[in-house]
Each structure stands twice: as C-alpha cells, then as structure tokens.
Amino acid sequence: MNTTTKTGLSEAPVTTMPTDPGPFDCMPQLLAAAKVAPVVRIPYLGQHAWVVCDPELVRQALTHPKFAKDLTWVPDWMRQPGLMVGSQPDPEYARAMIMSDGEHHARIRRLHAPVLSPRNTEKWGERVAVKVEGFLDELERSRSGATAEVNVVTDYTHRIPLAFISEMLGLPPEAERQLRAITDVMLYSSDYPARTEAVGALYGAVEGWVRDPEPLADGVITGLLDSSDGPDAAVTEGEVIVWTLGMIITGYETTGSLISASLYEALRRPPEERPRTDEDIKAWVEEALRVHPPFPHPTWRFATEDIDLGGYLIPKGAPVQVSIAAANRRPGEGADSFAAERRGQGHLSFGLGMHYCIGASLVRLEAQIAVRGFLRRFPRARLSTSTAVEWESEWMIRRMSVLPALLA
C-alpha cells in the first residue's frame, strides 16, 4: 500500500532486489520488483535507494534536469570501499564522463568523440574482424569430433572485446590476462575487501601505463597523453587515467555480455531459426540489447531537489536508479521474452538524452561481427545438454559466466 507524504505525493513502497553479486540470474527478481509499483525503494547499505520502473517514468528520469549524475552529489554513506561509486576519484583530480554533468560532461564527451568517429569506428571494426577470425580458428582447432564442448564465454565472447580494447588503448600483450582477472573480481565478487583490492589494482595498472608509456603501442592512451603535454594541454594526466579506466569497463565487460547473450539466444534455437543475413543479425543484436541489457540498472542519479515523478516523491539527495530491465519490456513480458521479430524496438539499453552511450555504434558493430562470424563458422553448433548455462549478476550488472556449446 502506498502512503502519502506531507507533500501530498506517494511514498515509494519498499521491495527488494539482489544488491550483492552472486552466481545467479538477477533478471526474474528485477522484473518482479518492478511490478510492485512504478517507483520503489530498495534497502541499500543501511539506507534506501529509489528505483524508477515504469517505462514512461524511466524516460522522464533519464532526461530530467533535476536528476544529477555529477559525483559531487554522491552521499557519504555510499562512498564505501569496494563499490564502483565509492572508487570515483576526487573531482579536483578528474571526472569520468558517466559521473559528470553540464560543461564538465560536454567537455569530456567532446574530447572522446574523435576516437569514436564513424571513420574510426569503421577502422576499429576491421580490427575486430581480424580478432574474431583468429579466435574462431582457435575454436576450430580445439574441436575433437562431435563431443567437443566449449564455454563460449571464456573461449570466445569475452576474449574479443578484451583483445580489442587492449589494442585500441595500446596496452602491452600481458595486459589482457591482468585486466580479465582484475575486472572479474571488481565487478562480480561478493568479497568486498577483495573488490577494494581489485579496484586499487586496476587504478595502479592504468596509472603505471600512463606515467610510464614506454611499453605502450600507439593508441588511445598515447593520443590522450599527447593532449596532456605542454602549457596548452587539453587534458590532465589524472584524466587520462580515469578515462582509460572507464573505457576498459564499458568497452570490455558490457560488450562481452552482449555477444554472449546474442549467441545464447541463437544456440538455444534450431539453425533454421537463427539470423542469417547481416540485417537479421543487426536485428538480433538489438533484441538481445532489449532483453539482456548488460546494465539492468545503469549508473546512479541523484535528486537535486524534491521531485514529483509520476505522483511519487523522490526527496532531495536521494540516490536513484532507473530500471532499464523493466523499461525495455512491454506489460506482461517475463524474463524469457526474446523475439527476433521485435528487433529490439524502443530499448533504452544505451540510455537517452545527453548521457546516451557515446560508444553505442562501436559496441553494436563488435557484437554483429562476433555473432556473424560464429554462426557462419559453426552453423550446427548447439547448447550442451550435459552442462548448464550459468549467470552471475546483481541488480546493476549481469552476464553469462558459462555458455556451454557443442561446435559440431
């Protein structure tokens, strides 16, 4: 039952979502919580976080001028070790694109735009295609007849964006293994001291590359460093570090999750129901984005004043999440609702408004190349019947950890 506040607005009812990571699929619980009310409150760190669930209210929240993303609005009680929001540096040191607003956000976005220009995206796509073919060759060699089973996640889908983002940044060869080990703990471990250590390890690795770029190949990091040199420097060294961290997380983990989900939906269907043409594959990836958003709840927003959102009060200073998982679905849709003919229509997985994902075109292109390559190389591949699909997630991030497939 909703209660009315002194303002005459409804108080969001309390429900639960899985806020600690674990070896489970969070999606059914997220969708169940979203059915409680258009706006709900979730117990979080001994306080409450507000979650906007209604699709229209989600759209309003994503573009609302009174919901700030700037990290200066993060309350002290959320600045805890092991939490991504708590690992953000002091704004005097550097601001990340996803935790900034106004002129700060516009400046950072403007400086990132050349890296992700249409011309560069086409060039990056060519490099992704080379890596895809290499990993497919490895899968081909690993087969030993009809019983060959692989974990498509570890053997293929996550290797592609990790190898690509490492090349894009200009990282040394050993960085890939290092980054995989660190990010697995940082994002998915329920051991918060270990997560804190992993956050420090990632910062330390990137800081080392930025301050001693000798081992680096020409890439985004060296390009940013060129812009940080001299009296007219466009960026600071601290910004190069923080922006590189952001590109690693968003450019690797979420892209790998999208590729995994797209192939999962293909492998669980007979070959004749899978996408064949390039247009079919584009539509398939969009539907995977709709049904399997890698960030079911994206980055935080904070109410800069008391806000009336659909008749619900969101008080000043409240931390707010928007449920992309719920907003992407039509009334009555459950967790298992992939339908290729919908073509992902209306999904908000890349956001909306000024914070729309700047790398969306590149993510889409990577996923399309990876899905097309796999299905053409292994048209008869199918899910294993002896090994189960496994997920790991919490309310903000979700991925498949085991996608067992027979390639023959």
N, C-alpha and C positions, 0 to 999 in steps of 0.2 A: 504494500500500500504506500502511495506517495504521501508525504507530509508537506505542508505549506510553510514556507519560511516567512519571516517578518516582511519581506519584500512583496509577498503575495505570489511568489514563484514557487514551483515544486522543488522539493529537495530530492536529488537523485537517490534512488534506492541503492542499498549495498548488496553486492553479489561478489562472487569470487572468480578469479582466473588463475591459471598456473604461472605465478611470477618467478618461480625458481626453475632453472633448466633441469631437464631430465630426459631419459630415454623413452619418450612417448610423443604422440602426435597431439599437439595442443588444439588443433582446429575444432573438433567437436565441442570442447569446453568453451572456446571463444564464442562460437555461434550460439551455444546455449545461453551464455551470459548476456549476449546481445538481445535475446528475446525477452529479457526481464523488463527493459524499459529503453526508450530512445537515448537516454543518458543514464549511466550507472556510476557508482563509486566502488572502487576496489581497495581493500586493505593492502597497504603497501608501506613497508619499512616503519610500521607502527603508526602510520598516518593514513591518509586516503589519497588516491589518485582518481580523477574523473575520466571516464571513457565515453566518447560520443559514438553511438552505434547506428543510429538511423541514417540511411544513405543521404537524404537531403541535408540533414544537420551536419553530417561529415563534410559535405561540400562547403557548407557555410563556414565550418570551423577551419578548413584548410585555407580559406581566403579571408578570414575575419581579421580586421585591422587591430583588434584588441587582444588577439592571441599572439604573444611574442615567442620567438624561438631563441632570442639572444640569451647567452649563458649567464648574463648578469641577473637574470630572473630566477635562476635555479635556487631553491631554498636550501638553507644549510643542512637540513635533515636528509636531503637527497645527495649530498656530497660525501658519499661513503666509499671507502676503498673497494675495488672490485667491480664497481658499477661504471658503465661507459660514461654516463653523465658526470660521474664523480671524477673521471680521469681527464676531463677537459682542462686545459691549462688556463692560467690567469689571462683575462682578455688583454692585459698590457703586453703579454708575451706573444700571443697570436690568437686569432679567432678562426674557427672552422666554418666552412660555408653553411653547414646544416645547423649551426648554433649561432647564427647571426641574423640581423635584420637590417633594413634600411640601407644607408650608404655603405656600411661595412659589407653587407651581403652583396650589394650591387658591384662593389669593387672586386671582391673575391671571385664572383661569377664572371666578371669581365676578363679577369686575368686567366681564368681557366678556359674560357671559350675558344681560344685559338687551338688548344690541344685537342679539343673535341669538335673541331670544324668538320663540315661534310667532307672536305678533301682529305683531312687526316683520318676521319672515320673510315673512308674507303681504303686508305693505306693500311690502317690497323686491321681491317677485315682481311686483307691479303695475308697478313702475318698470322692471323688466327687460323686461316685455312691451311697454311703450311703446318702449323702445330697440330691441328685436327688430323691431318693425314698421317703425321708421324705417330700420334697416339693410336690411331686406328691400325697402323702397321704393327704396332706392338701387340694390340689385342689379337690381330690375325695370327701372329707368331705364337701367342700363348695358347691357342686352341689345340686340343688333343682329341679330336673327334667330337661326337655328338654330346658327350658328357661334360664338355668344357664349361665350367661355371665361373663367372667373374662378378665382382662387385663393381658395377658400372660407376658408382660414385667415386671410389678411391682409384679405380683404374682408368677413368676417363673424364667424367663430367667436371670434377673439381680440379683436375690437372690442367685443363685447358685455360680457364681464366687465371689460374695462378701462374702458369708459364707465361701467359700473355702480359699480365700486369707487371711481372718481373722484367720482361723485355721492354715494355713501354716505359717503365721507370728507369731502366738502365742498370738493374741490380746485378750483382755477381752471381754466378751459377749456383753457389751453395745457398743462396738466399731463399730459394723456393722451399726446400725442406725445413729451413728455420722458420719461415713465415707460417707454413702449414701447422707445425707443432704449436707455435705461439697462439695463433688465432683459434685453434680448436679449443684450447683451454680458456682463453679470454672470453669467448662467446658462449661456450656450451658447458663448462664445468660448473658443478654446484658447490665446489670448494672455493669460497670467496677469497681466502688468503692466496690460493694458487692463481686465481684470476687477477688479483692485485699484482702478483709477481709477473704474470704474463703481460699485463699492461706495461709494466716497467721494462720488461724485456723488449717489447715492440718499440717503445719510445727509444730505448737505448740503442737498438739496432739501427733505426732510422737516423737517429742523431749521429751515430758513428759514420754512416754513409754520407750524410750532409756535410759534416765537419771535416771528413777526410774522403773526398770523392775520387781519389786516385783509382780505386778498384772498379769504379762505375763506368759503364759504357755511355755513350751519348744517348740521352733520353730526357724524360720529363724533369727528373731531378736536376740534371746538369743545366737544362734550359732555365729552370727557375733560379738556380744559383747564379746564372749569368745575369738575371734580372735583379739579383740582390747585391750586386757588386757596384761600388762607386758611390759618389755623393748623390746621384740622382736615382738611386736604387728604387725599383718598383715594389719589391717585396723584401722582407727581412729573413734572416736565416731561420728564426723561430717559425715563421710562416711556412717556409719550405718544409720543415719537419712536420708541422701539424697538418698541412695539406697533403703531404705524402701519406701520412697515416690514414687520412680519410679515403684516399684513392685505393689504398690496399684493402680496407674493409669493404667498401662499396663496390670496388672493381673486381674483387675476387669472390668473396663468400656468397654474396647475393646472386651473382651471375651463375656460379656453380649450382646453386639451389634451383634456379630457374631451368637450367639444362636438365638436371636430374628429374624435376617434376614433369617436364615435357616428354622425356623418354619413358618415364614411368607410365604416363597415360597412353603412350604408344604401345609399349611392350605388354600391357595388360589386355590389349585388343588383338584380334587376329590381323594378319598382314593386310588383308583387303580393306580394313577399316582405318588404316594408318595414312598419314598425309603422304602424298606422292610428289605433287608439283611444288615449285617454290612458293606460289600463292597459298597453297594448302598449308605449307609449313609455317608461313608467316601467321596465318590464322590460328594454327595450332599453338604456337608460342604465345600469342595474345590470350588465348583461352587459358593456357597454363598460368599466365600472369594474373588472370582474373580469379581463378580458383585456388591457386597456390602462391599467393604473394609471399616473397621471401621475408618481408617485414609485415606480418599481420597487423601490428601496430608500429608505426614508424617513430620518428624522433619526437621528443617532447615539445609541448607548447605550454605557455603559462599565461594565465588571465591577468591582464594589466589593470583591470578594474572589475567590479561585479558585472557579470554578463548574463543576459537573458538569452538562452539558446533553446528555442522551441518550448518556452514556458518553464524551463529548468534553470535554476540558479547555479552558475559556476562562479564562486566567490573570488575576489581579487587575490592573486598569488597562487591560485590552485594549479597544480600540475595536471596537464590534460593530455590524453592520448586519443587518437581517432582510430576507430576500428575499420581498417581497410578490408579485413576479412569479411566483416558483415556488410559493409557498404558495397562491395563488389557483387553481392548476391541479391537475387530477387526474392520477394516474400515466399517463404516455404522451402527455399533451397537449402539442402543439407551440405555437409562437408564433402560428400562424394557427388559432385554435380557437374563434372566436366562434360561439355557438349560442344564438339568442334564447330558445329554449325553456328554457334553464337559468336564465334570469332573474337571473344573477349570484350564484346561491346560494352562500353561505358565503364571499364575498370579504372580504378584510381591508384593502381599499384606504383605508379611513378609520381603520385602526388597531383597537385593542382595549383595553379597560380604561380607566384614568383619563386616558390621553392620546388617547382616541378624539376624532376631529376635531370641534371644537365647531361648526364651520360646515358640517357634512355636509348638514343639511337644506336650507340655502340653496344649496349647490353643486348638489345634486340638482335643486332647483327651477329654477335658472338653466338647467341643461342640458336639462331637459324642455321648458321654454318655447322654448328656441332650436331644438331638434330638431323639435318640433311645428310651429313657425312656418315653418321652412324647407321641410319636407316637404309641408306643406299649400299653401304658395305656389308651390313648384316640384315638383309630383308626378312630372314626367317628367325631372327632372334626372338626369344620369348622369356617371360618371367620363370624363374625356378619354381618348381613345386615342392622342393625339399627345404629350401631356405626362405625365411620370411622377410618381407620388406620391413625395414626399421626406420623410425624417425627419431629425431631429438629436437627439442624445442622448449620454449617458454612463451610468454604472451607476446613478446616483441619480435622474436626471430624463430624461424622454423626451417628445417632442412631434412632431407632424407640422409640417413647415415649408411644404410645398406640397401642397394638396389640389385638384387641377385638375378643374373640373367644367363641363359644358355645361348651361346652365339650361333651354334649350328642348327 
